[in-house]
Amino acid sequence: MYQQAEVDVNRSQNLAHLQRLADNVLGILYQFQIDTNGLMSFPYVSAGCQEILGLDPKLVEEDASLMVDLIIPEDREKFSESVAYSAETLEPWYWEGKVKLHSGVVKWIKAMSRPERQPTGEIIWDGWILDITAQKRSEAALQASNQRIATILSGATEGFFALSDRWCFTYVNSQAEYLLGKSSCELIGRNIWEVYPETVESKFYQQYHYAVANQVNVTFEEFYQPLNSWFQVRAYPNGEELSVYVTNINARKKLEISLEELNKLNEKLETKVAERTKELSQKTSELEDLWSAFPDLVFCLTADGKILSYQAGKEQTKIYLQPAEFLGKKMVEILPAEVGEKIRQAMEMTLLCQSLVRIEYCLEMETGKEYYEGRLLPFAENQIMLIVRNISDRQEAENKLKESEKRYQTLTEALPICVFYTDAQGNCLYTNDRWQKIAGLTQEEALGKGWSSAIHPEDRERVSSEWYRAASQKKLFNSKYRFQNPEGKVSWVIGNAVGIDNEKGETIGYVGTITDISDRQEAEMKLQESEKRYQTLTEASPIGVFYTDVQGNCLYTNDRWQKIAGLTQQEALGDGWTRAIHPEDRERVYKQWYQTVLEKKSFYSEHRFQHPNGKITWTIVQALPVIDDERETTGYVGTITDISDRQLMETALRRSEERFRCLIQATSQIIWNTDPNGQINSEQASLCAFTGQTYDQVAGWNWLSIIHPEDRERTAAEWEKAIANKSLYQIEHRLRRYDSQYRYMSGRAVPVLNENGSIREWIGSHTDISDRKAAETALQKITHDLQEAQKLAHIGNWDFNVTSGEISWSEEVFQIYGFDRQTQTPTLSEHLQQYHPEDRETFQGILAEAIADGKPYDLELRIFHPNGSLRYIHVKGEPVKNEKGKVARLFGTVMDITDRKLVEIQVQEKARDLEKTLRELRATQAQLIQTEKMSSLGQLVAGVAHEINNPVNFIYGNLAHATEYCQDLLSVIELYRQHYPHPVLEIQNKLEAVDFEFLLTDLPQLLNSMEVGARRIKEIVASLRNFSRLNEAEFKTVNIHEGIDSTLMILQNRIKAKPDRPQIELVKNYGNLPLVECYPGQLNQVLMNILVNALDVLDDRDRSRTYQEIEQNPSSIWITTTLIEPKTARISIKDNGFGIPENVKNRIFDPFFTTKSVGKGTGLGMSISYQIITEKHQGRIECISELGQGAEFIIEIPLRQKA
């Protein structure tokens, strides 16, 4: 009893450890169940569900759809199919996909679980879920970086490949594939010296090693014989890696080398043919010796069975016929009919299947029966080789074995345990009655391999493997597994079997027993059931798990921990776990761990594990103290997460970016990229370095300016065509270099696509294809054109010696700056004083930057001419560096652009004036239209009010008379009832038909209701007439509150409750205002505009809220009037809507500005309201608002207007 209690306590503690572990692993541990009705549920979900998916685990256990519904819609069908497949096949379930949390965040998750069908029919999966969002982002970043490099290299005209620190190919572009004669699939990951062994100790080998060893770039030419090509090679080291550019230069060397290599190749071929002939001769001799030693009879037969040749076996002593009796005859002619027919059928099968066919047969010899085995093989064309072996000894042994089996059969049938035996290959030969009852199979069904169908499907493969392993090692077979009969009943058994050997020690069969242990197994399963769930989850987890005692000594590690560490459970116990930590991290982690144990706190560390085989694994290790009921620490439970992939991704990404930078620096080409629309939107170091321009000068489509004018239209057309078709862009055109020289270039660009097929960016390259003569001719032409242009355009050129400070001007420069050429050229400081003070500091900064960094400049400036006039100039400067790389001089041009600038300024001023006038005209036109509309509306409302008012007054005025007349009639009828209580039958029937008692009580109420309705119509008419004063053009002294009430009356339909929302709360806080002098109709228009906008905002917000949410936080409008100062009235209209953003609030009174969708607003309401208040009433209108806090409009107008 005491021992059992101690076991229960230990088991309870273990379960507590596992529960705490499950709640603190870096992921989610769960149990998922589908019952026999197909209903899904989560019997258990660990606490990680809250952190990763934002869901309360308890709620998920109550409603499984909460978790399943997070899967993005496009993945749900695939998810359902994977679960259904796992349920059907009971194979492990794997899933990787995206989920969208309730917060809107999208995450990548990875999940795995193993299914198990329960005895009651439901299926339970035990598994885990991990958040792999960071890993996916790293993969995407690495993929994008690699794709960027690959795109650039794929478009290069040179061959390029990269080698790792172990001389293995890591990248090969298409041109390199062509030059090297192998595809990237044949090269990637393979050692260059193994793929091309001829290069070992060659110039390629020496130069590549020299470049890496000394970290210097190398360039050389060498002939590579296997590819019959001369190559020009440029190699650039990057640490232990090497980037190589190769160019085929066969054009100038191909003829003489090809002839020489052809002769060498012929000599090699002749040598190989001679060697091959000698080798074949030797092999033929060996085969003849082997044939003569063959122990079996060999016949060569035609397709119809005729014997063509015969080879006597070395060990054959008993011959059925002599060769002379059967050569040239058919097998069916010389053998007994039954045997001949068996051989004929076997021959047909051999020719049909073109494979080996085996047969056994018996022949009557003089000495008795002899048993033979025949093997038929297809041989040559329509021929068969028949190999015959005497198996009489084996047949005799099998007969004796059958007799022995028969003697024991009776004994085994009487045993209470299952008995079986098999042949040497495991084919069942016998089972007793007890075996057949448990298995549910007959003797015939169990024979051969049929016995395996009695084994439970989940145990079948394991039992078969254990059986054949024991047989191969000649060991006792012992295994515990399940039988399942055809009705589905499962029995737990222990199987034992031992081999039966003949006198030669050869195993000829097996005899075994099966013992039913179902009762004992059921008891064990119930005992383990309480801890199985957490143990299964722990072992199924992809995370290493461990726990220790209170001193930090290891007590347990799961299989995953052991795989990462390379230690067994026994080796990790105590402080043995520290041996798994990388030596460089061990001391730090050891101190941190025992400091944690000492302080009884949680533990967190990122460090490396080192496997005994040298493999290093980056991990995150976490541990928490285990607290018992008395708040005492009893140990620690922890997890180890393998983050090697993340570390590798980060390292690979860094190396990829470094390789990209090296690539750009190493290549002789211009590398550039644009956005999907072909516009440059990022720094282009290579392109700008070539053109001498800044980013701003090539941004967007400005890069077209560097294309030769004659080529520009064609270039733009080809570029737009490639963008439209998402196709390769190739062109040859002239490109303007930084020195204004046009170079013939070969341009090439390819689109980089997103996963959905859209273009992410374009990456391209330009290669200079100009020869020296063309370059010189182009330079001469540009120089000549420049000289002519200066004469015609009044452009001067200048030169500035940075070292000496000497300035040299051309004639035109003197004229532009207003100096006499005969006088001395001014100094730099004197020259700078001519610049406009606002431009002087800018020009000095650009000049200093050009001298310090060698940057060219191109800008427009203002100067003061000596005659006092302000002049505009266009200045370009280009630095020239000396052999030390420092700027020694500047040269450039200056152009007087005053006339152009003055015209531009005038045009801009005219444009601004016209724009202002147009804006005022549009506003005036819109206001006139709006005023006319409101005037028409006022007339319409006044007319309608008048037409309604007349009949309503008639009805209202006659109601009093109708009431009086009805009362008189009722009193007369009452007198009739008093004096004639028993009227005639016809009158009694009529009184009952009209329900006279009801009429007596309801008629007065009906008249009262009509009076109330008529009074309500009069109030509405009064409000309409009050509001209809929109077209009144003179000031009037009015009651502001009546105008507000009239406006609210008109808007009552929008304020009252609707089926989808309750009534909008309206709070009126009217102050004690005197009568105000104003345009009443226009003021009502302002109130209407503000209130309609407020109602629109509240309606928009309420569409996204439920009825209950609106009731809890109702939409409200507050209208407050107050008297401020002695002579000013203030009206405040406030709502609790969305509020107005700052950028919208600043423009809310601008004409034609609206935030409403197309067709729902003109943008004139608030602009007109602003003019009415500020211009017509000399008041002010202000908007106060914060996002989420609603908006408030404050109107202030004087009580009396100035004359």
Secondary structure as UniProt FT lines:
FT   HELIX           2..24
FT   STRAND          28..34
FT   TURN            36..37
FT   STRAND          40..45
FT   HELIX           48..53
FT   HELIX           57..62
FT   HELIX           65..68
FT   TURN            69..70
FT   HELIX           73..89
FT   STRAND          93..100
FT   TURN            102..103
FT   STRAND          106..117
FT   TURN            119..120
FT   STRAND          123..131
FT   HELIX           133..154
FT   STRAND          159..163
FT   TURN            165..166
FT   STRAND          168..172
FT   HELIX           174..180
FT   HELIX           184..187
FT   HELIX           192..195
FT   HELIX           197..199
FT   TURN            200..201
FT   HELIX           203..214
FT   STRAND          218..224
FT   HELIX           225..227
FT   STRAND          229..238
FT   TURN            239..240
FT   STRAND          241..248
FT   HELIX           250..252
FT   HELIX           254..292
FT   STRAND          297..302
FT   TURN            303..304
FT   STRAND          306..311
FT   TURN            314..315
FT   HELIX           323..326
FT   TURN            327..328
FT   HELIX           331..334
FT   HELIX           337..353
FT   STRAND          357..365
FT   TURN            366..367
FT   STRAND          368..379
FT   TURN            380..382
FT   STRAND          383..390
FT   HELIX           392..413
FT   STRAND          418..423
FT   TURN            424..425
FT   STRAND          428..431
FT   HELIX           433..439
FT   HELIX           443..446
FT   HELIX           450..454
FT   HELIX           457..473
FT   STRAND          477..484
FT   TURN            486..487
FT   STRAND          490..501
FT   TURN            503..504
FT   STRAND          507..516
FT   HELIX           518..540
FT   STRAND          544..549
FT   TURN            550..551
FT   STRAND          554..557
FT   HELIX           559..565
FT   HELIX           569..572
FT   HELIX           576..580
FT   HELIX           583..599
FT   STRAND          603..610
FT   TURN            612..613
FT   STRAND          616..627
FT   TURN            629..630
FT   STRAND          633..642
FT   HELIX           644..666
FT   STRAND          670..674
FT   TURN            676..677
FT   HELIX           685..691
FT   HELIX           695..698
FT   HELIX           702..706
FT   HELIX           709..725
FT   STRAND          729..736
FT   TURN            738..739
FT   STRAND          742..753
FT   TURN            755..756
FT   STRAND          759..768
FT   HELIX           772..793
FT   STRAND          795..801
FT   TURN            802..804
FT   STRAND          807..809
FT   HELIX           811..817
FT   TURN            821..822
FT   HELIX           828..832
FT   TURN            833..834
FT   HELIX           837..853
FT   STRAND          857..864
FT   TURN            866..867
FT   STRAND          870..881
FT   TURN            883..884
FT   STRAND          887..896
FT   HELIX           898..979
FT   HELIX           985..993
FT   TURN            994..995
FT   HELIX           996..1027
FT   HELIX           1029..1031
FT   STRAND          1036..1038
FT   HELIX           1040..1050
FT   HELIX           1052..1055
FT   TURN            1059..1060
FT   STRAND          1065..1069
FT   STRAND          1076..1078
FT   HELIX           1080..1103
FT   HELIX           1107..1112
FT   STRAND          1116..1124
FT   TURN            1125..1127
FT   STRAND          1128..1135
FT   HELIX           1142..1145
FT   TURN            1146..1149
FT   TURN            1151..1152
FT   TURN            1158..1159
FT   HELIX           1165..1171
FT   HELIX           1172..1176
FT   STRAND          1180..1185
FT   TURN            1187..1188
FT   STRAND          1191..1198
//
